[in-house]
């Protein structure tokens, strides 16, 4: 069973994931929604998924749109399992209209789940009373479900119901057995291991042998992370040293497969050190890094392993106090959680003993309770890692989180104690990738937290102290008001004073959403208050003020001198936020151009080894979607511009380099000559990060070099044709061949290599559609014939 096939879907997010776009990902906007069907009047169910209806043994479809089931008032029964509580009482086609004697007047999905929770209490007696529409008649019906008890105020800690759910779920896993090595089975095995029950020992030992010998030639990063976590946890729990060679092999393959900047993608890095496909992907990389940390804990002591862990942890730590960890090497995601990555990061930094990072990501995990249902291709990983991450905030925190989210868990739990994949509501990237997953083990790791028997579930004392009730309330408050109640407008109803206060929040997401709220309703009247915040001592307030000024755009133009001064601040993120704000203000901000160009031209490797500041400055200055110099370079000092561009073209991020394409377009043929060596270097040496966006600047650079008849450009074009990233290469190859044709007969020495490239496309290219490979081969062969027939012989120049 494969974890997912993202290659055909990942592109969906990239317009929102990249520099300059993320501010819009959560902006409120009107969205057209489909009508709500009335099944009692012949309404038809759309082709979207249904849900498990908890321990009833039935499944039901509820209306959902824009990622919410807020407007659902009916539950259409879609399946009833024989022998379970709903059998004989509910039938396919029945419509559940309410609970007890009260029709649904709110989200039917959540109301039904809450009713299950109440019925499972002792005082509920297992009685689940419903209003049911059946065969044209509305009547009452009652289901009898098992009594499970009441969740404690610190659930799953000190909670008998949670303990009972754990025991039942593990029994289900053991009965089904552990067969092939898959992500769900690795989690099922971890759940049995976490239970501490000796009777599961033989089954776990047998499975550990399978995992120890497991190999993958496909998307290894997804599989190896969870395989490595299980093996290391198994050795640490049992002392079984027979799996140590398997732990070492998997860990060191991961080390070898890490990119040069500390990331992983769908698969391991290419020999060049770059990643293929879409580039870095943090969702598989985070568990992979945890598995490497646990491998070290289990006894693998290799300097290369230590370096790989440090590189990955250093890369991911950038997002502390900036936002959620995003899809890949992108701007922080503008939410408290992005498919579980903040929760996974909490575990990682807790294992590493990093108190600051653990505290931040644990709070983000807790505040993300209302963001758990979304996830690219589905929310499997979001639910899996949620409570393990929140648990690092302590039992009071898990109890508060549980009050918000326990309904989801009770709705997902089947009558036998197993958990099936529930999925996201319609509209939240749900692609049914996990429909057949057995999710029982993943859920059991939540209920096993009190045992603290695994490192994943808290065996190692937390790096941070437990939050007190006041702190918990503050974190929970950070997750309020944006999603469930917004109906299209986040933070609607908050006063200007409340929004201004939100700009000082510990949460970068509250700061962002408050800034968006002020831009909608306050305009220039709040600018003096923002100016005061920017000049004040509170760093979070300074960040928030910059975000609000950016959102206000021209309304805040009077603050340009203050923002210009802020560009000299010692705090890296504050300088970046100031540059972002200046970009949004249009012509008044042009006074800051000399300072911004100078800042781009003078990176600080010690403070900013990955050139993050330069990324944002490239975006602010040159990006085609509103960069300050995107349309014109009139009046810009050329030497200052050249110095900035040379640094930008060396940035390790493909998107940052790509923004400089506008400079190529806005400089005259004569003016661009001093940049030709830097342009050539940006072609021949691909950006080691942001691979999905690295091709644009290379192709545009080849066009510039061809225009100037630079011989090295011709040579680079041939090499690049063979080495280019497979993604969209069927469109890029004709572009490259057209560039090569401009060299006329001067390109004849490249024909032998072009012939080899055509043969490679036609016969040997892997992991790419065969028809598209054949199209590329034909394009190259056509170009060879055109070069052979060419009578043009332009004079070539060489770069000095």
N, C-alpha and C positions, 0 to 999 in steps of 0.2 A: 504493500500500500504506500503510495507516495504522499508526502505531506501536502503538496499543492503544486500547481503548475502555473506559476506567476508570469512566465515569460510572455504569454499572450495578453496579460492583463495589466502589467505594472505601468505601462505607459499612461494609463488612465489618470494616475495621480500627478504626473510630473508637471502639468501646468500649474498645479497648486503647491508643488513641493519645492520649487526652485527659488533662488534669490529674486526678490522683487515682487513675488506673487503671494507669499504666504500670508501677508496681512489680510488678504481677501478670503482666505479659506474658511473663516468663521464669520465673515461679515453677514449681517442679516440682509436678506433679500426675498422678494416675493417669489414663490415657487408655485407653479401650476400643479394642483393635486388632482388625482382621479376621484370620481364621485364615490361615496360610500354606499355599497350595495345593501339593500334591505332584503334579507333572505325570506322573510315572511311574506314578501310581496313579489316573489319570483326573481329576486336579484341574483346575478351570476358572480361566482368567485373568479377573480383574476388569476393569472398563472404565476402566483408567488407562493412561497412555502408556507406550510402550516407549522404548528407547535405541539410538542408534548404537553398534555394537560396534567402534569404531575402524576401522583399515585392513583389517578382514576383509571388508567389503562386506556384512555381515549386520546385522540389527537384532534386539534381544532384549528380552523383558519380564522384569523382576525384581521381586520382592516389595518393597514399601515401605509404611511406615506412620508417621504422626506425623513426616513430613519426613525419614525415614531409611530406608536399605535394609539396615540392620544385620542383620536376620534373614533376608536372602535367602541361600539355599543352592542355588538352581537358576536357570538362565537359559533361558527358553523362546524358541526361535528363531522370530521373527515375519516375517522377510523375508530374502531372499538375492538380491543383485543379480548378474545374469548377467555373467560375464567378470571378476569380482573374486575374490580369494583363496578365499572360502568357497564359491563356486560349484562344485557337484559333490561337495562334502564335507559341507556342512551342508544340511539341508532344513527347510522350514517345519514346525514341530511337533517338531523335535528338541529335546532338553533337554541343556544343558551342565551337567555335575555337578561338574567340577573341572578343575584344571590339572595337566599332567604325569600323575603317577600318584596324585595326592592329591586327594580330594574336598574341596569347599569346606567349611571349618570356621569361616568368618568371612564378612563381607559379600562376596557373590559378585560384585557390580558392581565394587568396588574391587580385589578379587583378580584379576579378569579384566583390568582396566585395567593393573594392575601387571605382569601377565604379558606384555601387549603391549609395555610399556616394556622389559622384559628381552629379549624376542625381537628387538626392533629394534636391540639392541646388536650390535657385531661378534661378540662371543663367543656371542650367541644365534643368530646366523646366519639370522635371520628365521623360525625354527621355533617355531610356537605349538602346543604339544601339549595336547590336551584329553581329558577323559573325557566321552564323548557317549552319551546314551541315544537309540536310534533304533529305531523299530518294535518296541518291547518288549525290546530287547537293549542292555546296557551294554557299551561297547567304547571303545578309544582311537582318536583321530583326530588328524591333524596338518595345520595350515594353514601355507602359506608366505607370509609378508608381507615387504615390502621392508625391508632393513637401513637404518636411519636414523642410527645412531650412539648416543652416550651423552650425556646431559645433563651439562654441567659443574657444578662446585660453585657457580658464580655465575650459572647460567642465568637468563635468556637471554643474559647477557653472556659473552663469550669462549666461545661454545658453538657448535660446528659443526652439531650437530643442529638447534638453533634456527634457524641460518642457512639450512639446507636446507629446513626447513619454511616459512620465509618466502618463499624463492624459488619453491617449488612452489605455495604458496597464491596468490601474486601472479599466477602464470601462469594459474591457474584463473580468477581474477577477470577478467583481461584477455581470456581466451577467451570468457567469458560476456558481457562488455561492460557498459557503464554506460548504462542506458536512462533510465527515469523517475527523477525526483528523489525519493528516499526516504531514510529513516534508514539502512537497510543499504547503499544505494548511496553515500551520503555517506561511510560508514565504509570501503567498498571503495575509493572514490577516495582517501581519506586513506592507506590502506595502500599503494596504488600510488605515491602521492606520497612516502610515507616510504621506499619502497625505493630511491629515487634513480635508478632505471633510466630512461634517456633514451627508450627505445622506448615508454614509456607516455605520453610528453608529448602527442602529438596527441589521444589519447583523453581525457586529463585536461583539456586546453584546451577541447575540445568540451563536456565535462560541466560545466566551470566556467561556460560561457555559459548553459547550462540553469539552473544553480543561481542565477546572477546575476539571472535573470528570474523566479525562482520566487516564487510568492505562495500564501498559504493563507488561506481564510476560516474554517477549522475550528479545530482545536486547534493553533493556530499556534505556541504555545510549544514543543511537542514537536519540530516540524519545523525551526523557525527556528534553534534552538540548534545543531543538527548541520550545517545548511546554512551558517550563519554561520562555524562553526569551519572547515569545509572551505574556504570562499572565502578567509578570512583566511590560513589556512595555505598555500593555493595561491599567493596573491599574495606572501607572505613568502618562499616557496621559489623561485618562478619570476621574480618581478619584473613579472608581467603586470598592468599598471595598468588594463587594460580592465575588470576586475571590480570596481574600486574603487567605482563608483556603486552596484553591487549590494550590496556590503558595507555601504556607508553607509545605503542604504535599509532593509535588514534590521535593522541595528543601531538605527537611529532609530525604526523601528516597534516594536522591543522596548522602547526607552526610553519611548515614548508609552504602551505597554501595561502598564507597571509599576504596581503598586498604590501607594497612598500610603505604605505602610509598607515598600516595597522588595521586594515579592514578586510572583510570577506564579502563575496557576492553569493549568487546562487551556487556557484562552484568555487573551486580554489583558483588562485591567481595564475595568470599565464607566466611563462618563463621570463617575460620582461618585467614582472613585478606588478603589472597592471591587472585589473579585473576585466573580464569580458562582459558581454551583455549590457545590463543596465548599470553596471558598476557596483558600488557598495550597497549592502543591505543589512541593516542593523538587527532586524528581527531574527535571522539565523546566527548573526555574529555574537549577540549577547549570550545566549546559552552556550555557544561554542567557547567563549572566553571563560564562563563559569566552569565548564568542563575541564578547561586547562588549569584553572586555579585549584579545582578539586583533585586533579591529577597530581599536582605538586603536593597537595596535602596528603595524598595517598602514597607518596614516596618517589615521584619522578623528579629528579633534580638535574636539570639541564639548563645551562646558561641561555640557550636559544629559546627555551620555553619561558624563562623569566622575561626575556626581552619582548617576546610576542605578547605576553600578558600586559606588560607595561605600555607597549605601543597601543594596544586596543583600549585599555583603560584610560590612557591619556587622550586618545581621540574622542571617546564618548564623554569624557568629563567636561568637554567644552560646553555642554548644554546645561550645566549647573547654573541655576538662577537666570536662565534665558528662555526655557520652554521645554516641552517634551522632546524626547529623542525621536527624530523623524525617520522616514523611510531609509535614507542613505546619508551621504555626506552633503546634507542640505541645511538650510536655515532651520532653526528650532520650530517644531510643530506647534501651532497656536492653540493647543489644548492641554489639559492636565495629563492626558494619557493618549498614546497612539498605539493601539493594539497590543498593550501590555509591556511596551519597551521600558517605560519608567519603572514598572514593578520589577522587571528582570534586572534592571540596573541597580535597584535597591539591594537585591540579593548579592549582586556582584561586588558592589562597593562595601557592603557589610562584611563579606568574606575577606575583603582586602583591608578592612579596618579603617576605611576612609570616612570619618565622622561627618564631614561637611557634605560630601556627595550623598552618603546614605540618608542623611536627614532630609536633604532636598528632594530626592527621588521618592522617599517614603511618603512625604507629605503630598507630593504630586499624585502618587498612587491613591492615596486616601481621598484627595479632593476630586479624583477622576471617577467617582462612583456613578455619575450620570453619563459617562462617556464610554462605558464598558461594552455597549452593544455594537459599536462600530469596529471595523477592522478591514483592511484591504484584503479582499477575497473572502472575508468572514472573520468572526470574532473569537475563533478557537483559542488563540494565544492570549487574547485580552482577558478572557475568563480564567484560563489556566493559571496565570501568574498573579491575578489580582490580590487575593488575600495573603499569599506568601509575602508579597511586597508590603502590603498594609500592616502586616503583623509586626514589622520592625518598629512601628510606632507604639506598640504595647496593647494589652487587652482592652483598655478603655477605648482605644482607637478602633480595634476590630469590632467591638460591640456597636459603636456608633456607625461604622461603615455597614455593618450587618443589618441595622435597622433600615438603611436605605436600599439594600440589595438582596436581602434574604428571599424576597419574593421570586427572584429570577432562579435561584437555586431550588426552591421548592417546586417551581413549575417544571424544571428540567428533570427532576428525580422521578423515575418510573416506579411502578408498583413493587418491583422486585429489588429496588435499591440501586439499580443501574442508572447511568446518566447518558442520554443521547445528545448529539449536537443539536442545539436549539437554533443557532443562526441569528443573523441581524434582521431587524425590520426592513421592509422594502425600502430601497433607496440608499442604503449605506454600504455599497460596494459588495453586497452579498452575491457570491457566484457559486454557491453550493459546492465548494471544494471539499468540505468536511462532512458532507451529509451522512456518510457511512462510518464515520469515526465512532469508536467506543470511547466516550469521554469520561468514563467512570473513574479511572485512575487520576486524571487531572483534577477532578472535583475532590477526590479523596485526600489529595495532598492538602487541601484547605482544612478538611475536618481532622487531619492528622497533626495539625500545627501544635496543639497542646502537648503532644508526646515529645516534641523536640528531639526526635530520634535521628533525623537527617540534618546535614548542614543546610540543605535547601529549606528545611522547615524549622530552623532556629536552634540547632544543636550547639552552635558556637554562640556565646553571649553576644548580644547585639552591640554594635559599635556606637549606638545612640541610646540615651535614656528614654524610657517610655514617656509619652506625652501625658500631661495632666488634663483633667476635664476641660479647663479653659482653653488650653492649646488645641485639644481635639475639636471643640466647638468652633474655633477659629478656622481650622482646616476644613471642616465640613461646610462652613459658611462660604468658603472660597469656591465650592462647587455648585452653589445655588444660582438659580434664576436665569441661566443662559439657555438651557436646552428644553427641559420638560415643560416649562410654562411660557416659553417665549412666543410660540405661534408666529415665528418669523422675525421677531425683533428681540435680540438679546439685551438684557438689562433694562427693558422697557419699564418705566415707572420709577426708576431710581432718580433722586434729585441730583442737581449739580453738586451739592455738598457731598452726597454719598459717592458720586462718581469721582470727585476730586480726592476723597479719602481712599478710594480704591486704587488710585495711582501709587500709593505708598505700600501696597500689599506685599507680603513675602512672595506671593504668587505672581510670576510674570504673566500668567494668563488673566488674572483679575486686572492687572495693570493694563494689558492690551484691551480687554473688553470694556474697561472703564474709559479708556481713551476713545474707543469707537463710539461709546455712548455719548461722551461729551461732544464729539464731532457731529453727531446727529442732532443734538438738542441745544447745545450751549453756544457754539460759535465764539466770536471774538470776546465776549463778555468775561470769559474765564482766563484770557491770556495773562492778565496781571498776576493772578494766582499761580499760574504755571511758571511764569518768570521767577516768582519768589521761590517756588519749589526747586527750580533748576539751580538757583543760587544757594539753596540750603544745604544742611549737612547730611540729610538722609539719602543714602545712595539709591535705595529702591525708589524713593520719591523722584530723584533726578532721572532715573530710567523712565519712570512713568510719565513725567512731565515731557520728556523728549517724544515719547510715543504719542501723547496727546497733541503736541505741536505738529508732529508729522501728520496725524489724522486731520487736523484743522487746516492744513495746507496754507493757502494764501491768506487766510484769516489771521494767521499768526506771524505774518511777515515782519512785524515790528521786533520780533525776537532774533532776527538774523545776527546782529552783532553779538548777542549773548551766546548763541549757538556757535558762532565762529570762534569765540573765545574758548568754548567747551572743547573744540577740536584739539586744544593743547592740554587737556586734562590728563592726569596720570592713569586714569581708569580706562582700559581698552574698550570695554563694552559701552561705556558712556560716550566715548569718542565716536564709536560706530553708530550709536543711536542719534547723536547730534548730526552726523553726516546724512543719515536717513531722513531726518527732519528737514535738513536744508534742501535735499533733493526735491522734496514735495512742494517747496514754496515758490518755485518758478523763478522769474527774472530777478526779484529782490535778493535771492540767494547767490547770484552770480558774483557778488563781492567776495564770497568765500572761496572761489575757484582756486586762486593761487595757493591758499592754505591746504586745500584738499589735494591738489596735484603734488604739492610738496610732501604731504603725509603719505600719499601713495608711493612716491619715489623713495621714501626712507623707511623701509620696514624695520621692525625690531625683532630679530630672530630669537633673542633670549626671552622676551615677554610673550612673543607670538610666533612660535616656531612653524606653524602651518600657514602663516600669512592670512589669517582670517580677516584682519582689518583691511588688507589689500583687496580681498574678495568683495567686501561691501563697498569699498571705494570705487572699484571698477564698475560695480552695478550702479552706484549713485551717479557716476560721471558719464558712463558710456552706454549703458544698457538701452537697447532700441525701444523699450517700452516706457520711456520717460526719463532716461538719463540726462543730466544737465547739459552734456555736450553731444547728445545723440544726433541732433539735427544740424548743428553748425559748430565750427571751430573758429568762427570769426573773433578776432581780438585776443585769442589765446596765445600766450607766449610759447613759441615752438620748442625752445630748448626745455622748458618745464614740462611741456607735453611729452616730448620724446623720452625724457627721463622717467616719467610716470608710466608710459606705455611699455618701455623695456622691462620694468619691474612687473607690470601686470602680465606680460606675456611669459614670464617665468613662474607665475603662480601655479601651484600644484592642482588647482581646481579648473576643470574644463569649462565650467560655466563662466567663471570669472574671466578667463582668457577670451571666451566667445563673445563677451560683451564688447570687446575692443574691435570687433568687425566694423562698427560704425566709424571708427577712426580711419580705417582703410578706405571707407567710402567717402569721407569728408576731406581727406587730404588730396592735394593735386598730385599728379604723377611725379613732379619734381620734388615736392615737399616730402613725399614718402620715402625717397631714396635713403636718407640716413637710417631708416628703420629696417631696411631690407635684411641685414644680418640677423636681427632679432626676430623678424618675421620667419626667416628660414629656420631658425632654431626652434621656434614654436611649432613648425611643421614636422621636423624630423624627430623631435623629442615630445612625445605625447604627454599630456597632463596625467599625473598618476592618480588623480581623483576626479570624480564627476565625469566618468568615462562616457556616459550617455550623451553629454553635451560637448565632448572634446573634438568632435569631427568638424563642426562648423568653422572654427577658427583656422583649422588646418586646410580645409578646402579653400577658404577665402584667401589664405596666405599663398597657396599655390597659384591662385588666379593672379595675385599681385606679382609674384615672381615670374609668371609666364608673360604678363604684360610687359615686364622689363627684360624679357628674354634672358633670365638668369639660368645658367646651365645647371647649377645645383638644384634649382627648382624642378627642372625636368627629371633629374635623377630621383629626387625626393618623391615626385608624383608616381613614378614606377614602383618604388619601394612601398609607398603608402597604399597603392592599389592592392598589393598582396597582404599587407599587414592590417588593413582597416578592420575595425570592429564589424562583426557580422550584421548587427542590427542596422537595418535600412541600407545596407551596402548595395542592394539591388537598385536603389535610386541614386546612390552616391557614385557607383562605378561609371555610369554614363557621364556624369559631371567630370570625373577625373580623366576619362578618355577624351572628352572635348578640350580639356585644358592641355593635354599632351599633344593634341593635333595642332595647337597653335605654334608648336615648335617645328612643324613641317617635316622636311626630310632630315632635319637635325636629330630627330628622334629615332632614326634607323638603328643606331647602336643598341637601342633598348629592345629591339624586336625579339631576340632570343629569350630575354627575361619575360617579356609579355607573352610569348608562346607558352612558357612554363606556367605562368599565372593562369592562362586560359585552360590549360590541361588540369591544373589544380582545381579550379572552379568546377570543371566538368566532371572530374573523376574522384577527387579526394576530399572536397570540402565537407566537413561534418557539422552536425547540429544546425543545419540551415536547409530550408525547403529545396528539394532537388530541382524543381522547375525554375526557381529563382537563380540557383547556381548555374543552371544551363543558360539562362538569359544573360547572366554576367559574362560567361565564357564567350557567348556569341558576340556580345558588345566588344570585348577585347579583340576578338578575331577580326571583326569589322574594322576596328581601329588600326590593326596591323596592316590590313590591305590598303587603308587610306594613307598611312604613312609611306608605304612602299610606292604608292602612286603619286605622292606629293612632289611638286616641283618647286615649292617655296623653300628657301634656305636662309632664314633670318640670322643676322649676326648675334651671337650669344655673348654675354658678359659673364665674368666670374666675380664672386664675392671676395672682398679682401678680408 
